[in-house]
Amino acid sequence: MSAVATHHCLLANYVVLFWIEIKEFSVKNLKWWQIATAVTFVVQAVGGCGCYLPKNMCNFVVGKIRFRKKIASMAKPNILIIYTGGTIGMIENPVTKSLQPFDFTHLIDNVPKIKKLNYSINNIQFHPPIDSSNMNPSHWVEIAQSIEENYASYDGFVVLHGTDTMAYTASALSFMLENLHKPVIITGSQLPIGEVRTDGEENLITALQIAAARDKNGDPMVQEVAILFEDYLWRGNRSTKMSADHFNAFKSNNYPDLARIGLGIHFHEEALWRQRSQRPLKVQTAMDRNVMFIDLFPGITESTLRYLLNAPDVKGIVLKTYGAGNAPTDKWFVDLMRDAVKRGVVIVNVSQCVNGGVHSERYMTGNTLQSTGVVSGYDITSEAAITKLMYLFGMGLRSEQVKKYLNCSLCGEITI
């Protein structure tokens, strides 16, 4: 093949590529000058490729990647809102004066500023909207599947959720959405969005902006499940609700904030999660509910603990201990722990303290507990520990396999 013929062949490839990419990114979202810029970019790319196809095949692939990011950066951000319910969309019942869930139209009508963002925004609603106190794993599956079904069509996702169980949902989704490469921003409010004074409007708008944010390479700035509330963006599986009254209701005590919101949105890029390799999204929908919490307290009796440890069908327990992972060293306590572990029950030691974590070797009381086969939870939150157990047992793993994965970070939920 002559050099001219080869060049024409390569040019044809780029023309086809241009048409496919414009169709994929939806030309209706691009203005004429944006399309003209894209055409210029293609011409420049072809001009820089030379004439010999074998030598420049790599340039063609690189050009395709650069072209996709160029088009993506010019198009309107395409964001999907998943409205589950929560205080943000509630209204006051005129009879009882208590708050009750309302529909998504009411919520959007109270935030006209959204139109100023110039984003392409669509929504999915739970019918009926639910109070987060009624949230359960079947709802997590519904959220995860909504993201999976729309993953290729949107740049990012905003989940509107009640605050009471928000940290549980964020932790669960972080495990269920394997290989996540796009932002899933969960937010809500402490006051309904229709109130004169509300945190809901600012939280919703900021969540949309974060979901649309890109880094200097054109990739999503946030590529994980995160909670946006008031002044901070937190990693979802590191977060805990700290206040029932304050607007800054959430905090990540053992991991830095992902972004701080002030006059602008200031991302802390070194804290953001990044996958080692980009693979297709895989959603794990089986969450095993046969898990439970046991909170230690001074005076817990042998009969009470025996009853809890022998609860039917329980496979995993999050044991909330004192301080750095300490527990009683009474013989009956140690024997009950050891017997439960021998039966195949996985017990994770998590501190009752919101700051710090489990250091079993620091005190004899913690060391004795570890000797029974109880697994250290390090600095994991209670919410992440219980949902991680659900996730691992949901995969059909045996007890020893579950213990192995508890001792490693799957998506930034723990510091090892």
DANORDA-V113079 format. One record per residue. N is the residue number from 0. RES is the residue in three letters. SS is DSSP state (2 for helix, 1 for strand, 0 for the rest). Layout:
BEGIN
n:res:ss
N:RES:SS
N:RES:SS
END
This chain:
BEGIN
n:res:ss
0:MET:0
1:SER:0
2:ALA:2
3:VAL:2
4:ALA:2
5:THR:2
6:HIS:2
7:HIS:2
8:CYS:2
9:LEU:2
10:LEU:2
11:ALA:2
12:ASN:2
13:TYR:2
14:VAL:2
15:VAL:2
16:LEU:2
17:PHE:2
18:TRP:2
19:ILE:2
20:GLU:2
21:ILE:2
22:LYS:2
23:GLU:2
24:PHE:0
25:SER:0
26:VAL:2
27:LYS:2
28:ASN:2
29:LEU:0
30:LYS:0
31:TRP:2
32:TRP:2
33:GLN:2
34:ILE:2
35:ALA:2
36:THR:2
37:ALA:2
38:VAL:2
39:THR:2
40:PHE:2
41:VAL:2
42:VAL:2
43:GLN:2
44:ALA:2
45:VAL:2
46:GLY:2
47:GLY:0
48:CYS:0
49:GLY:0
50:CYS:0
51:TYR:0
52:LEU:2
53:PRO:2
54:LYS:2
55:ASN:2
56:MET:2
57:CYS:2
58:ASN:2
59:PHE:2
60:VAL:2
61:VAL:2
62:GLY:2
63:LYS:2
64:ILE:2
65:ARG:2
66:PHE:2
67:ARG:2
68:LYS:2
69:LYS:2
70:ILE:2
71:ALA:2
72:SER:2
73:MET:2
74:ALA:0
75:LYS:0
76:PRO:0
77:ASN:1
78:ILE:1
79:LEU:1
80:ILE:1
81:ILE:1
82:TYR:1
83:THR:1
84:GLY:1
85:GLY:0
86:THR:2
87:ILE:2
88:GLY:2
89:MET:1
90:ILE:1
91:GLU:1
92:ASN:0
93:PRO:0
94:VAL:0
95:THR:0
96:LYS:0
97:SER:0
98:LEU:1
99:GLN:1
100:PRO:1
101:PHE:0
102:ASP:0
103:PHE:2
104:THR:2
105:HIS:2
106:LEU:2
107:ILE:2
108:ASP:2
109:ASN:0
110:VAL:0
111:PRO:2
112:LYS:2
113:ILE:2
114:LYS:2
115:LYS:2
116:LEU:2
117:ASN:0
118:TYR:0
119:SER:1
120:ILE:1
121:ASN:1
122:ASN:1
123:ILE:1
124:GLN:1
125:PHE:1
126:HIS:1
127:PRO:1
128:PRO:1
129:ILE:1
130:ASP:0
131:SER:2
132:SER:2
133:ASN:2
134:MET:0
135:ASN:0
136:PRO:2
137:SER:2
138:HIS:2
139:TRP:2
140:VAL:2
141:GLU:2
142:ILE:2
143:ALA:2
144:GLN:2
145:SER:2
146:ILE:2
147:GLU:2
148:GLU:2
149:ASN:2
150:TYR:2
151:ALA:2
152:SER:2
153:TYR:0
154:ASP:0
155:GLY:1
156:PHE:1
157:VAL:1
158:VAL:1
159:LEU:1
160:HIS:0
161:GLY:0
162:THR:0
163:ASP:0
164:THR:0
165:MET:2
166:ALA:2
167:TYR:2
168:THR:2
169:ALA:2
170:SER:2
171:ALA:2
172:LEU:2
173:SER:2
174:PHE:2
175:MET:2
176:LEU:1
177:GLU:1
178:ASN:0
179:LEU:0
180:HIS:0
181:LYS:0
182:PRO:1
183:VAL:1
184:ILE:1
185:ILE:1
186:THR:1
187:GLY:0
188:SER:0
189:GLN:0
190:LEU:0
191:PRO:0
192:ILE:0
193:GLY:0
194:GLU:0
195:VAL:0
196:ARG:0
197:THR:0
198:ASP:0
199:GLY:2
200:GLU:2
201:GLU:2
202:ASN:2
203:LEU:2
204:ILE:2
205:THR:2
206:ALA:2
207:LEU:2
208:GLN:2
209:ILE:2
210:ALA:2
211:ALA:2
212:ALA:0
213:ARG:1
214:ASP:0
215:LYS:0
216:ASN:0
217:GLY:0
218:ASP:0
219:PRO:1
220:MET:0
221:VAL:0
222:GLN:0
223:GLU:0
224:VAL:1
225:ALA:1
226:ILE:1
227:LEU:1
228:PHE:1
229:GLU:0
230:ASP:0
231:TYR:1
232:LEU:1
233:TRP:1
234:ARG:1
235:GLY:2
236:ASN:2
237:ARG:2
238:SER:0
239:THR:1
240:LYS:1
241:MET:0
242:SER:0
243:ALA:0
244:ASP:0
245:HIS:0
246:PHE:0
247:ASN:0
248:ALA:0
249:PHE:1
250:LYS:1
251:SER:0
252:ASN:0
253:ASN:0
254:TYR:0
255:PRO:0
256:ASP:0
257:LEU:0
258:ALA:1
259:ARG:1
260:ILE:1
261:GLY:0
262:LEU:0
263:GLY:0
264:ILE:1
265:HIS:1
266:PHE:1
267:HIS:0
268:GLU:2
269:GLU:2
270:ALA:2
271:LEU:0
272:TRP:0
273:ARG:0
274:GLN:0
275:ARG:0
276:SER:0
277:GLN:0
278:ARG:0
279:PRO:0
280:LEU:0
281:LYS:1
282:VAL:1
283:GLN:0
284:THR:0
285:ALA:0
286:MET:0
287:ASP:0
288:ARG:0
289:ASN:0
290:VAL:1
291:MET:1
292:PHE:1
293:ILE:1
294:ASP:1
295:LEU:0
296:PHE:0
297:PRO:0
298:GLY:0
299:ILE:0
300:THR:0
301:GLU:2
302:SER:2
303:THR:2
304:LEU:2
305:ARG:2
306:TYR:2
307:LEU:2
308:LEU:2
309:ASN:0
310:ALA:0
311:PRO:0
312:ASP:0
313:VAL:0
314:LYS:0
315:GLY:1
316:ILE:1
317:VAL:1
318:LEU:1
319:LYS:1
320:THR:1
321:TYR:1
322:GLY:0
323:ALA:0
324:GLY:0
325:ASN:1
326:ALA:0
327:PRO:0
328:THR:0
329:ASP:0
330:LYS:2
331:TRP:2
332:PHE:2
333:VAL:2
334:ASP:2
335:LEU:2
336:MET:2
337:ARG:2
338:ASP:2
339:ALA:2
340:VAL:2
341:LYS:2
342:ARG:0
343:GLY:0
344:VAL:0
345:VAL:1
346:ILE:1
347:VAL:1
348:ASN:1
349:VAL:1
350:SER:1
351:GLN:0
352:CYS:0
353:VAL:0
354:ASN:0
355:GLY:0
356:GLY:0
357:VAL:0
358:HIS:0
359:SER:0
360:GLU:0
361:ARG:0
362:TYR:0
363:MET:2
364:THR:2
365:GLY:2
366:ASN:2
367:THR:2
368:LEU:2
369:GLN:2
370:SER:2
371:THR:0
372:GLY:0
373:VAL:0
374:VAL:1
375:SER:1
376:GLY:0
377:TYR:0
378:ASP:0
379:ILE:0
380:THR:0
381:SER:2
382:GLU:2
383:ALA:2
384:ALA:2
385:ILE:2
386:THR:2
387:LYS:2
388:LEU:2
389:MET:2
390:TYR:2
391:LEU:2
392:PHE:2
393:GLY:2
394:MET:0
395:GLY:0
396:LEU:0
397:ARG:0
398:SER:2
399:GLU:2
400:GLN:2
401:VAL:2
402:LYS:2
403:LYS:2
404:TYR:2
405:LEU:2
406:ASN:0
407:CYS:0
408:SER:0
409:LEU:0
410:CYS:0
411:GLY:0
412:GLU:0
413:ILE:0
414:THR:0
415:ILE:0
END
